Amino acid sequence: MAVEGRLGPRICEGDCAVLKRGDVFKAVSVLRRRKITFEKQGFYLDNAIGHMYGTTFEVTSDGNLQPKREVEETTTETKEAGTDNRNIVDDGKSQKLTHDDIKALKDKGIKGQEIVQQLIENSTTFRDKTEFAQDKYIKKKKKKYEAVITIVKPSTRILSTMYYAREPGKINHLRYDTLAQMLTLGNVRAGNKMVVMETCAGLLLGAVMERMGGYGSIIQMYPGGGPVRAATSCFGFPKLFFNKLHEFPLSKVDSLLCGTLSTETLPSEPEDAALAEEEMNGLVDEKQTSVQGTEEESSAETAMEINQTEEQETMDINVEDAEFKENKERENKENVREKQRKQWERRKKLTEAAALLREKNADGLLVASKFHPTPLLLSLLEFVAPSRPFVVYCQYKEPLLECYTKLRERGGVVNLKLSETWLRSYQVLPDRSHPKLTMSGGGGYLLSGTTVVLDKGKSDSSNLEALKMEEPSSKRCKVQDLHC
Amino acid sequence: MSFVEYGDTIKDGDTAIVFLGHESMFPVKVQHGSVTQTKYGVIRHSTDLIGKKYGSKVTCSKGGWVFILHPTPELWTVNLPHRTQILYSTDISVITMMLELKPGSIVCESGTGSGSLSHALIRTVAPTGHLYTVEFHQQRAEKAREEFREHGVEHLVTVTNQDVCKNGFGVSDIADAVFLDIPSPWEAIGHAKSALKAEGGRICSFSPCIEQVQRTCLAMEEYGFTEINTLEILLRVYSVRTISLQIPDLGKAAEDNSSAGFDSSNPSDQGSPGTNLQQGTVQFKSGVPLREMVGHTGYLTFATKSLF
């Protein structure tokens, strides 16, 4: 144990961790005396605290975790196996142990490994099975009875596979390899100033934050009352990563682009009640128009066991406050002050984000949302500097076709590419290698490109020329061209 | 300019990408007094490039114009001088994410080859991480060093000229991730394990043939790697076109005056059905797959070095 001091990070109370059993993942908060249910097993994480990330545990009969050491496989004595299955008959009686017997073994707290051994010994057909079939049988039983759980540190790899497997609907079916393409095509790296618009529970945001490592800044554009960051919080980022994370409401993008955004004229003093109220009313309106979206998102959040964002809470209180102001005025004087302070902070953050956007020099734009991508792109690209990449994700291809056409009409972009990736997994075993039986049917589509200086004066003629230059189609494309 | 930091204006010594249109581009080393020939005419660096903004339209001597783009690892990948077969961005994306790379990561790579993946790795681990890359071909190793210097990333990478299968990566107990793109990766798995940190890490091996993958997987298992997983990623590119399909003449037009029988997305047709039905077409936008696509680059085998 002494050696471990110089090794990696340990599991601490309050950490965001991921449980792993086989290929199944679940993100949890490490809390004492809190029962976790994972893969039909209930247990407590208390004993895991202090162990290193990557440790594998067994669930004991009293629901605690016990670190599992590497056990050398008890190889079944002299290997005996059949060559084919011509004499194996499925009479449903090959297993001599009954359901009740197995349950009794489990209840006695017998180790999974021994149960598997018992099952093998009591299978009359096991010896007649081919070596490969025996192998498969053991693997299947092990999976069922030898429940071991590994606790790992969250990462984009783990969380994106987890979300795609468990709740693809919440991330618009953005498959992990597609997310990987977005990060690369968008040249996401430390020091960038990125604009991100997503309704993927904060998964894309988290992936971008991981790749930026706390260097540079991110402006998250959000619909409705506030950004959803349920998945972002699963990453367990240090506080520092949030210092340069800004958010800006989508509903104010137009006024920002027209130069009529109200915050600019607002005084920075929190005391100004009249203006505060005006702002508040603005928020109420915003809430009403976007109520559907917000509700969907908040229900999406609960399942991932993550609390709502602060912004949303604040806003709800504001709405309530406006309605019952008279009744509650006296008791709430303190609260009101607190709210005003929060509101002022909120407005300050909004002003900061607006200032960053107004510079129109972002280093990239990533969009992955449930909304139609065309209006988002046409507006948000205004904030991006020339010669910077942008990537739009959509679950469906058709909206991206339109977006492609509209971007061509607008100009100011080159290298437009509509693409999709296919992901195929393989079973690799001696003499048994082949693609896996099932593969994902679809992981969405990407439209990517590079911004260039938009010369507004003669956009029409340059568009024609751009079309002439870029439209030439697949006929000319050689295999090498496809790679890029 | 640097491959790990955006700059606004083009400077002397930069590597810039000249974009001529539809995936036709090439890299250029910007130098005072230098000129570059394109099919649209000459670009004079001192007057046409230096001091201009990246992303600007530059008019060439014959009146045609090109865009000058800021270099990125992705643009470099499609423009670099090939010394070997290279990895493209589709595979690179998955490798980067599955190896869990981020700023600060320490990565080992072999072979360096043409440096396509190397540039992407450096971009991701900068500014605090490092790439140790091993190339047994002396000339290629030297060329890679030169490129890293020109691209302003030499402080983030160490190129070692040795045989990774015999001599390993030249570092031990330091890496968060190892990447292998060599003909016999199974001979380097032991070295990869010792290069990785004791607390564990990730490994990826890229091989075009399944026999290579099988041997690699066996070696990984032997060395105690877990979560061994082989996958393949294919890129499908679509060209966006407006397609028009002719409506067949079923002889109905004369007697049947209503065009409700078929779904025409061209509303102007409905005004005068029948008369011009023979020439009638339906137009729609489509994403048409390219006639030929890359069907296989290589299998990617990932695994984890576990704690114990």
Interface residues (C-beta under 8 A of the other chain):
Chain A: R6 L7 G8 M52 Y53 G54 T55 T56 R69 E70 S155 T156 R157 S160 Y176 D177 L179 A180 Q181 L183 T184 L185 N187 R189 A190 G191 N192 E210 R211 M212 G213 G214 Y215 N361 D363 A385 P386 S387 R388 P389 K397 E398 L400 L401 E402 Y404 T405 V414 N415 K417 L418 S419 E420 T421 W422 L423 R424 S425 Y426 V428 L429 P430 S433 Y445 T450 T451 V452 V453 D455 S462 A466 M469 E470 E471 P472 S473 S474 K475 C477 K478 V479 D481 L482 H483 C484
Chain B: V4 E5 Y6 D8 F19 L20 G21 H22 E23 K53 Y54 G55 S56 K57 F67 I68 L69 H70 T72 P73 E74 T77 V78 Y88 S89 T90 I92 S93 V94 T96 M97 M98 E100 K102 P103 G104 A120 R123 T124 A126 P127 T128 K197 A198 E199 G200 I210 V213 Q214 C217 L218 I228 N229 T230 L231 E232 I233 L234 L235 R236 V237 Y238 S239 V240 R241 K285 S286 G287 V288 L290 R291 E292 M293 V294 Y299 T301 S306 L307 F308
